[in-house]
Amino acid sequence: MDVPGVERVTGRVAVALTLAVAGLSVATGVLGIVDPTAGFGPIAQYVPPAISQTAGFTGALTGFLMAMSAFGLRRGLRVAWYSTLVLLPVTVAQGLVQATPYSVPLVVLSAAAFPVLAVARARFDEHVTLSTSQLAAAGALFGVLTYGTIGTYALRGDDGFQSVSTMLDAFYYTLVTASTVGYGDITPTTQEARLFSLSVLVLGTASFAIALTALLGPALEARFASALGRMTQSDLESLDGHVVVAGYGDLTEPILTELDHSNRQYLVVTNDDHSVAELRERDLHVLVADPADDEALTRAGVDRARAVVAATNNDGEDALVVLTVRENHQDVRVVAAATEQENEAKLRRAGADTVISPAVIGGRLIARSALGDEDAEREAQGVFEDTADP
């Protein structure tokens, strides 16, 4: 197996192991709380019961964080790779500290996931890009919570908040006030504290609204894109082992029919408005872009694709697609269709692994059928599958 193939397989294994560790961390934490069977393991005698129970609570939280990292790994994010690398030793430590039989699979799987994650490092090279509004929302929310926590702690005791004695109490009051939950267990007792609480309420409500807008905005956009038949970036990133059909023409339609019959995922890349509208009416995956543009092919997931098919009515456009794919994605299988027989050699020189001339094949089958060959029709039905499968 080639190096890119090894990275792809280890990347999938790393994602699967991370998800498994996340599930085990949550389950082990919950079981440790419900049935605290302490006293198991090499360090059990050194761990107080209170610490073991605390590790159960934090273990469940770590499991949710690990699940978020797993979804980030699925998108190929480098920051998710780093976060998983940090969380795996934490899950091992929490499993040991919980000192229960339930934590054994967690410790073993976490230790096994670490080397796999290290080997698959090159697979996770995508960077997180945050918009200005998302950065502003995060900054506003962090600023308000910091302002409220410090202010509440400064006004603790007789100065305004008699129930506040620690920074955790101050953060708790700020969070429930800014989020408009307001349990009422901590209340301001002075005029100064009431005015401060009003400022936290107004600023906190505004910051939470901005944060929700920045978060829900892309989600709503994705819903609209789905309703309109457009693929979001998340949809494109979820494709794996698919076939990229670069361009659309009369020759492309039989290919799509065959791919439908094979239940193979595929994505059509074209910038022809009429073809785009027609394909979307049929609920097919379409990326509106120039099929010969390397950035568009990268978005289409060529590196994760099973093959690229260039089969339009224009051999020149097909050759340009083949050249673009072969220049930047050398390990991807490329199949091309030659409208003119004399262009077969040119498409091969451009880098196509397989070149098929439908006109030549069709002419030969027609001639054989005219001469009474009953197998000609059956061969015509299976010719695409026999020639395109690697």
C-alpha positions as CSV (number, residue, x, y, z in Angstrom):
1,M,0.0,0.0,0.0
2,D,1.3,3.5,-0.8
3,V,2.0,6.1,1.8
4,P,-1.1,8.2,1.2
5,G,-3.2,5.0,1.4
6,V,-1.6,4.2,4.7
7,E,-2.3,7.7,6.1
8,R,-5.9,7.4,4.9
9,V,-6.5,4.1,6.7
10,T,-4.7,5.1,9.9
11,G,-6.7,8.4,9.9
12,R,-10.0,6.4,9.8
13,V,-8.7,4.1,12.6
14,A,-7.7,7.2,14.7
15,V,-11.2,8.7,14.3
16,A,-12.8,5.4,15.2
17,L,-10.6,4.9,18.3
18,T,-11.2,8.4,19.5
19,L,-15.0,8.0,19.3
20,A,-14.7,4.7,21.1
21,V,-12.6,6.3,23.9
22,A,-15.1,9.1,24.1
23,G,-18.0,6.6,24.6
24,L,-16.0,4.6,27.2
25,S,-15.0,7.7,29.1
26,V,-18.6,8.8,29.5
27,A,-19.9,5.3,30.3
28,T,-17.1,4.6,32.8
29,G,-17.6,7.9,34.5
30,V,-21.4,7.3,34.9
31,L,-20.9,3.7,36.1
32,G,-18.3,4.9,38.5
33,I,-20.7,7.4,40.0
34,V,-23.7,4.9,40.1
35,D,-21.7,1.9,41.3
36,P,-18.5,3.2,43.0
37,T,-16.6,-0.1,43.2
38,A,-13.3,1.4,44.3
39,G,-10.2,-0.5,45.3
40,F,-9.3,-1.9,41.9
41,G,-6.0,-1.4,40.1
42,P,-2.4,-0.8,40.9
43,I,-2.9,2.7,42.5
44,A,-6.3,2.0,44.2
45,Q,-4.8,2.0,47.7
46,Y,-3.4,5.5,47.2
47,V,-6.6,7.1,45.9
48,P,-9.1,8.5,48.4
49,P,-12.8,7.7,47.6
50,A,-13.6,11.4,47.1
51,I,-10.9,11.7,44.4
52,S,-12.1,8.6,42.7
53,Q,-15.7,9.9,42.6
54,T,-14.5,13.3,41.3
55,A,-12.6,11.5,38.5
56,G,-15.9,9.9,37.5
57,F,-17.6,13.3,37.1
58,T,-14.7,14.8,35.2
59,G,-14.4,11.6,33.1
60,A,-17.9,12.0,31.7
61,L,-17.0,15.6,30.8
62,T,-13.8,14.5,29.2
63,G,-15.7,12.0,27.2
64,F,-17.9,14.7,25.7
65,L,-14.8,16.8,24.9
66,M,-13.2,13.7,23.3
67,A,-16.4,13.3,21.1
68,M,-16.0,16.8,19.9
69,S,-12.4,16.2,19.0
70,A,-13.4,13.0,17.1
71,F,-15.8,15.0,15.0
72,G,-13.0,17.5,14.4
73,L,-10.7,14.7,13.3
74,R,-13.4,13.5,10.9
75,R,-13.1,16.9,9.2
76,G,-9.3,16.6,9.2
77,L,-8.7,19.5,11.6
78,R,-5.2,19.8,13.0
79,V,-6.5,21.5,16.1
80,A,-8.6,18.4,16.8
81,W,-5.5,16.3,16.5
82,Y,-3.8,18.4,19.1
83,S,-6.8,18.4,21.5
84,T,-7.1,14.6,21.2
85,L,-3.4,14.2,21.9
86,V,-3.9,16.2,25.1
87,L,-7.1,14.4,26.1
88,L,-5.9,10.8,25.7
89,P,-3.4,11.0,28.7
90,V,-6.2,12.6,30.7
91,T,-8.5,9.7,30.0
92,V,-5.8,7.2,31.0
93,A,-5.2,9.1,34.3
94,Q,-8.9,9.4,35.0
95,G,-9.3,5.7,34.4
96,L,-6.5,4.8,36.8
97,V,-7.8,7.2,39.4
98,Q,-11.3,5.9,39.3
99,A,-9.9,2.5,40.4
100,T,-12.9,0.4,39.2
101,P,-13.0,-2.6,36.9
102,Y,-15.1,-0.6,34.4
103,S,-12.1,1.7,33.7
104,V,-9.8,-1.1,32.4
105,P,-11.1,-1.0,28.7
106,L,-10.8,2.8,28.9
107,V,-7.2,2.8,29.9
108,V,-6.2,0.1,27.4
109,L,-8.0,1.7,24.4
110,S,-6.7,5.2,25.3
111,A,-3.1,3.8,25.3
112,A,-3.7,2.0,22.0
113,A,-5.1,5.1,20.4
114,F,-2.0,7.3,21.1
115,P,0.4,5.6,18.7
116,V,-2.2,5.4,16.0
117,L,-2.9,9.1,16.3
118,A,0.8,9.9,16.1
119,V,1.2,7.9,12.9
120,A,-1.8,9.5,11.3
121,R,-0.6,13.1,12.1
122,A,-0.2,14.1,8.4
123,R,-3.8,13.1,7.7
124,F,-5.1,16.0,9.9
125,D,-3.8,19.1,8.2
126,E,-6.9,21.3,7.9
127,H,-7.0,24.7,9.7
128,V,-10.0,26.2,11.5
129,T,-11.1,29.5,9.9
130,L,-13.3,31.7,12.1
131,S,-15.2,34.6,10.7
132,T,-14.9,38.1,12.2
133,S,-18.4,37.8,13.7
134,Q,-17.5,34.5,15.3
135,L,-14.3,35.9,16.8
136,A,-16.3,39.0,18.0
137,A,-18.9,36.8,19.6
138,A,-16.3,34.7,21.4
139,G,-14.5,37.8,22.6
140,A,-17.8,39.5,23.8
141,L,-18.9,36.4,25.7
142,F,-15.5,35.8,27.3
143,G,-15.2,39.5,28.2
144,V,-18.7,39.7,29.9
145,L,-18.1,36.5,31.9
146,T,-14.7,37.8,33.1
147,Y,-16.2,41.2,33.9
148,G,-19.1,39.6,35.9
149,T,-16.9,37.1,37.7
150,I,-14.4,39.6,38.9
151,G,-17.0,42.2,39.8
152,T,-19.1,39.8,41.7
153,Y,-16.1,38.5,43.6
154,A,-15.0,42.1,44.4
155,L,-18.5,42.8,45.9
156,R,-18.7,39.6,47.9
157,G,-19.8,39.5,51.5
158,D,-21.3,42.6,53.1
159,D,-20.4,44.7,50.0
160,G,-23.2,43.3,48.0
161,F,-23.3,39.5,47.7
162,Q,-23.4,37.8,51.0
163,S,-23.6,34.3,49.6
164,V,-20.5,34.7,47.5
165,S,-17.2,33.6,49.0
166,T,-15.1,32.1,46.2
167,M,-14.4,32.8,42.5
168,L,-16.5,29.7,41.6
169,D,-19.5,31.3,43.4
170,A,-18.9,34.5,41.5
171,F,-18.6,32.7,38.1
172,Y,-21.8,30.8,38.9
173,Y,-23.7,33.9,39.7
174,T,-22.5,35.6,36.5
175,L,-23.4,32.7,34.3
176,V,-26.9,32.2,35.6
177,T,-27.5,36.0,35.5
178,A,-26.1,36.5,32.0
179,S,-28.0,33.6,30.6
180,T,-31.2,34.9,32.3
181,V,-31.7,31.6,34.3
182,G,-31.6,33.4,37.6
183,Y,-32.1,30.7,40.3
184,G,-32.4,33.4,43.1
185,D,-30.0,31.6,45.5
186,I,-27.6,34.5,45.2
187,T,-29.0,38.0,45.3
188,P,-27.5,41.5,45.5
189,T,-28.1,43.2,48.9
190,T,-26.8,46.7,48.2
191,Q,-27.6,49.5,45.7
192,E,-24.2,49.2,44.1
193,A,-24.5,45.4,43.7
194,R,-27.9,45.8,42.1
195,L,-26.6,48.3,39.6
196,F,-23.7,45.9,38.8
197,S,-26.2,43.0,38.4
198,L,-28.2,45.1,35.9
199,S,-25.0,45.7,33.8
200,V,-24.2,42.0,33.8
201,L,-27.7,41.1,32.8
202,V,-27.8,43.6,29.9
203,L,-24.3,42.9,28.6
204,G,-24.7,39.1,29.2
205,T,-27.9,38.9,27.3
206,A,-26.4,40.8,24.4
207,S,-23.3,38.7,24.3
208,F,-25.2,35.4,24.5
209,A,-27.5,36.6,21.6
210,I,-24.4,37.5,19.5
211,A,-22.9,34.1,20.3
212,L,-26.0,32.2,19.4
213,T,-26.3,34.2,16.1
214,A,-22.7,33.4,15.2
215,L,-23.3,29.7,16.0
216,L,-26.8,29.3,14.5
217,G,-26.1,31.4,11.4
218,P,-24.0,28.8,9.7
219,A,-26.4,26.1,10.7
220,L,-29.3,28.0,9.2
221,E,-27.3,28.6,6.1
222,A,-26.6,24.9,5.8
223,R,-30.4,24.2,6.1
224,F,-31.2,26.7,3.4
225,A,-28.4,25.2,1.2
226,S,-29.9,21.7,1.7
227,A,-33.4,23.0,0.8
228,L,-32.1,24.6,-2.3
229,G,-30.1,21.5,-3.3
230,R,-26.7,22.9,-2.6
231,M,-23.9,21.0,-0.8
232,T,-22.3,22.6,2.2
233,Q,-18.7,22.3,3.1
234,S,-19.6,19.8,5.8
235,D,-21.4,17.7,3.2
236,L,-18.4,17.8,1.0
237,E,-16.1,16.8,3.8
238,S,-18.3,13.8,4.7
239,L,-17.7,12.2,1.3
240,D,-15.2,9.4,1.3
241,G,-14.5,6.7,-1.2
242,H,-16.7,8.4,-3.7
243,V,-16.4,9.0,-7.5
244,V,-15.8,12.6,-8.7
245,V,-17.5,13.1,-12.1
246,A,-15.6,16.2,-13.5
247,G,-17.9,17.9,-16.0
248,Y,-21.3,17.0,-17.4
249,G,-22.4,16.2,-21.0
250,D,-24.2,13.6,-23.1
251,L,-21.5,11.0,-22.3
252,T,-21.9,11.6,-18.6
253,E,-25.5,10.5,-18.2
254,P,-24.9,6.7,-18.7
255,I,-22.1,6.9,-16.2
256,L,-24.4,8.5,-13.6
257,T,-26.9,5.7,-14.3
258,E,-24.3,3.0,-13.7
259,L,-23.1,4.7,-10.5
260,D,-26.7,4.8,-9.2
261,H,-27.1,1.1,-9.9
262,S,-23.8,0.4,-8.0
263,N,-24.9,2.4,-4.9
264,R,-21.6,4.2,-5.1
265,Q,-21.5,7.8,-3.8
266,Y,-20.5,10.3,-6.4
267,L,-20.3,14.0,-6.9
268,V,-20.7,15.9,-10.2
269,V,-18.5,19.0,-10.6
270,T,-19.8,21.4,-13.3
271,N,-20.3,25.1,-13.8
272,D,-23.0,24.7,-16.5
273,D,-26.1,26.4,-15.0
274,H,-28.6,24.4,-17.1
275,S,-27.0,21.1,-16.1
276,V,-26.8,22.2,-12.4
277,A,-30.5,22.9,-12.3
278,E,-31.4,19.6,-14.0
279,L,-29.1,17.6,-11.7
280,R,-30.4,19.3,-8.6
281,E,-34.0,18.5,-9.6
282,R,-33.0,14.8,-9.5
283,D,-31.5,15.3,-6.0
284,L,-28.0,14.5,-7.1
285,H,-24.8,15.8,-5.4
286,V,-23.5,18.8,-7.4
287,L,-20.6,21.1,-6.8
288,V,-20.9,24.3,-8.9
289,A,-17.4,25.0,-10.0
290,D,-15.0,24.7,-12.9
291,P,-14.1,21.0,-13.0
292,A,-10.6,21.9,-14.2
293,D,-9.9,24.1,-11.2
294,D,-7.6,22.5,-8.6
295,E,-9.3,24.3,-5.7
296,A,-12.7,23.0,-6.8
297,L,-11.3,19.4,-7.1
298,T,-9.8,19.7,-3.6
299,R,-13.2,20.8,-2.2
300,A,-14.8,17.8,-4.0
301,G,-12.5,15.5,-1.9
302,V,-10.4,14.2,-4.8
303,D,-7.8,13.0,-2.2
304,R,-10.4,10.8,-0.6
305,A,-12.1,9.7,-3.8
306,R,-12.1,6.2,-5.4
307,A,-11.7,7.7,-8.9
308,V,-12.1,10.8,-11.0
309,V,-14.1,10.4,-14.3
310,A,-13.7,13.0,-17.1
311,A,-16.4,12.2,-19.7
312,T,-17.9,15.3,-21.3
313,N,-18.4,16.0,-25.0
314,N,-15.2,18.0,-25.2
315,D,-11.9,16.1,-25.3
316,G,-10.0,19.3,-24.7
317,E,-11.8,20.0,-21.4
318,D,-11.4,16.4,-20.4
319,A,-7.6,16.6,-21.0
320,L,-7.4,19.8,-18.9
321,V,-9.2,18.0,-16.1
322,V,-6.9,15.0,-16.3
323,L,-3.8,17.3,-16.3
324,T,-5.1,19.2,-13.2
325,V,-5.8,16.0,-11.3
326,R,-2.6,14.3,-12.2
327,E,-0.5,17.4,-11.3
328,N,-1.7,17.7,-7.8
329,H,-3.3,14.4,-6.9
330,Q,-1.0,11.7,-8.3
331,D,-2.4,8.7,-6.4
332,V,-6.0,9.1,-7.6
333,R,-7.3,6.9,-10.4
334,V,-8.4,8.8,-13.5
335,V,-10.8,7.4,-16.1
336,A,-11.4,9.5,-19.3
337,A,-13.7,9.1,-22.3
338,A,-12.5,10.1,-25.7
339,T,-15.1,11.5,-28.1
340,E,-12.7,11.3,-31.0
341,Q,-10.7,8.1,-31.4
342,E,-7.5,10.1,-32.4
343,N,-7.6,11.8,-28.9
344,E,-7.2,8.5,-26.9
345,A,-3.4,8.7,-27.0
346,K,-3.4,12.4,-26.0
347,L,-5.6,11.7,-23.0
348,R,-3.3,8.9,-21.9
349,R,-0.3,11.2,-22.3
350,A,-2.2,13.7,-20.1
351,G,-2.2,11.2,-17.3
352,A,-5.4,9.2,-17.5
353,D,-5.1,5.6,-16.2
354,T,-7.9,4.4,-18.5
355,V,-9.2,5.9,-21.7
356,I,-12.4,4.6,-23.3
357,S,-13.7,5.6,-26.7
358,P,-17.5,5.1,-26.6
359,A,-17.7,5.6,-30.4
360,V,-15.2,2.9,-31.1
361,I,-16.7,0.4,-28.6
362,G,-20.2,1.2,-29.8
363,G,-19.2,0.7,-33.5
364,R,-17.6,-2.6,-32.8
365,L,-20.6,-3.9,-30.9
366,I,-23.0,-2.7,-33.6
367,A,-21.0,-4.5,-36.2
368,R,-20.9,-7.7,-34.2
369,S,-24.6,-7.5,-33.6
370,A,-25.3,-7.0,-37.3
371,L,-23.3,-10.2,-38.0
372,G,-25.5,-12.1,-35.6
373,D,-23.4,-12.1,-32.4
374,E,-26.0,-12.4,-29.6
375,D,-23.5,-11.7,-26.9
376,A,-22.9,-8.1,-28.2
377,E,-25.8,-6.6,-26.4
378,R,-24.9,-8.3,-23.1
379,E,-21.3,-7.0,-23.5
380,A,-22.6,-3.5,-24.2
381,Q,-24.5,-3.5,-20.9
382,G,-21.4,-4.6,-18.9
383,V,-18.7,-2.7,-20.7
384,F,-18.6,0.3,-18.3
385,E,-18.3,-1.8,-15.2
386,D,-15.6,-4.1,-16.7
387,T,-13.4,-1.3,-17.9
388,A,-13.8,1.3,-15.1
389,D,-13.4,-0.9,-12.0
390,P,-9.8,-0.8,-10.7
